Amino acid sequence: MLYDPNSKRIKGREHLIEYRKAYQKNKL
């Protein structure tokens, strides 16, 4: 749900940052 190719294509770096934040949150 978080990982959206279209959203990544549009936002790019912002999406990557959000993805990393979500990943760290899930890891904890």
Residue frames relative to the residue before (quaternion, step in Angstrom):
aa qw qx qy qz dx dy dz
M 1.0000 0.0000 0.0000 0.0000 0.00 0.00 0.00
L 0.6829 0.4660 -0.2901 0.4821 3.58 0.90 -0.91
Y 0.7191 0.4335 -0.2512 0.4816 3.56 0.94 -0.91
D 0.1085 0.7954 -0.5828 0.1265 3.57 -0.34 1.27
P 0.4299 -0.7287 0.4719 0.2479 3.63 -0.40 1.22
N 0.6599 0.5094 -0.3148 0.4539 3.58 0.94 -0.86
S 0.6617 0.4973 -0.3035 0.4720 3.56 0.92 -0.93
K 0.6360 0.5311 -0.3196 0.4596 3.56 1.00 -0.87
R 0.6527 0.5266 -0.3124 0.4462 3.54 0.99 -0.86
I 0.6923 0.4681 -0.2703 0.4780 3.58 1.04 -0.79
K 0.7728 0.3610 -0.1921 0.4854 3.58 0.66 -1.11
G 0.2136 -0.8157 0.5127 0.1617 3.56 1.05 -0.76
R 0.8592 0.0818 -0.0323 0.5041 3.54 -0.62 -1.17
E 0.6235 0.5504 -0.3466 0.4338 3.60 0.94 -0.84
H 0.6555 0.5125 -0.3086 0.4609 3.56 0.94 -0.91
L 0.6364 0.5338 -0.3262 0.4512 3.57 0.99 -0.83
I 0.6401 0.5178 -0.3207 0.4683 3.58 0.98 -0.84
E 0.6560 0.5043 -0.3088 0.4691 3.58 0.90 -0.93
Y 0.6429 0.5293 -0.3196 0.4521 3.58 0.99 -0.84
R 0.6548 0.5051 -0.3076 0.4707 3.58 0.98 -0.87
K 0.6369 0.5265 -0.3267 0.4587 3.59 0.98 -0.86
A 0.6629 0.4970 -0.2989 0.4734 3.56 0.93 -0.91
Y 0.6321 0.5380 -0.3266 0.4521 3.59 1.01 -0.81
Q 0.6643 0.4921 -0.3015 0.4749 3.58 0.91 -0.92
K 0.6328 0.5394 -0.3257 0.4500 3.57 1.01 -0.84
N 0.6769 0.4775 -0.2915 0.4784 3.59 0.93 -0.87
K 0.6249 0.5529 -0.3386 0.4349 3.57 1.04 -0.78
L 0.6608 0.4801 -0.3075 0.4881 3.59 1.03 -0.73
